[in-house]
């Protein structure tokens, strides 16, 4: 499939009947992001101008689309909309209908429930009550519920850390549902001025350091340099059918990055593995809270720290921060974390690995190719984050 498939999916213009079937008052949808599932399948997340979220899927195989539509409608007792946009058939999920997330449609029937994320057949996040006053629900495939609970509880019980985590309020393994208490404050992503961002980044660096010095729970798995290489390889495999040129460029950068990852190592610590500004909250007292411990593992500390630092770069590329603010934020992170020489020496290798992964991720977002190219430019430029 050519990259033109993604271009065809960016805007949807629905008929009045299709919009009504989905419970929409508008017939225009904009693609927010996509997730590659296979060479002929994409998960999609659309939004209306008012911010209402509608999930969808693109199938290269008409028979697979028809089967998914039929089985989703049967499993959820909800209508699904099969539409055609610019000659491209799509499945749109009505009101959270999802055959793999059985708890989602019932949750969305609650009058104060608001869908925040829906990755079709994989996961969803629902805010309960105004500002999440009744918590945040996470929906996963039912067989994954126990792992989500175990890792979230393991993080909550870590001793001597300088951050707080959500409390588990409810869990239902049959529905694939967990509900977590809200964290106070706002995310680092939403802190726009240096006077807010820089002290919060320093405090977040301290919080990360406290996590890395905690004793890892016995049940977490190891995620070493080879495992990180495996993550990039899986993203490359997903990218190949959709963007040949970007796949070529990312692939050309992998030998030097893989060599650097394999060249040395540092002691294993407890890792978050998805540590960046949207997962980190800060309240008015400067207390740090952390979200989403599904990928908890052990590995090199530089992986988490590099992920946070490269996201500062990304925000500057997105125009969210001025470049000098992003540079100061990186310095604040490092001042808070205070990496020792073994961690510092591994930052460049892991930062380049993050850039490669994010280049693949953003290739599936509208306008993301420019960001992907800029991230790759930084892989090819030595001594970044020195």
Secondary structure, DSSP 4 states (H G I P E B T S, - for coil): --THHHHHTSEEE--HHHHHHTT-S-SEEEEEEEEEEETTEEEEEEE-TT--EEEEEEESSHHHHHHHHHHHHHHHS--EEEEEETTEEEEEEGGG--TT-TTHHHHHTSTTEEEEEEETTTEEEEEESGGGTTEEEEEE-GGGHHHHHHHHHHHHT-TT-SEEEPPEEEEETTTTEEEEPPPSSEEGGG--SHHHHHHHHHHHHHHHHHHHTSPPPTTPEE--HHHHHHHHHHHHHHHHTT-HHHHHHHHHHHHHHHHHHHH----EEEE-SS-SGGGEEE-TT--EEE---TT-EEEEHHHHHHHHHHHHHHHHHTTSS-HHHHHHHHHHHHHHH---HHHHTTHHHHHHHHHHHHHHHHTTSTTHHHHHHHHHHHHHSTTTT-
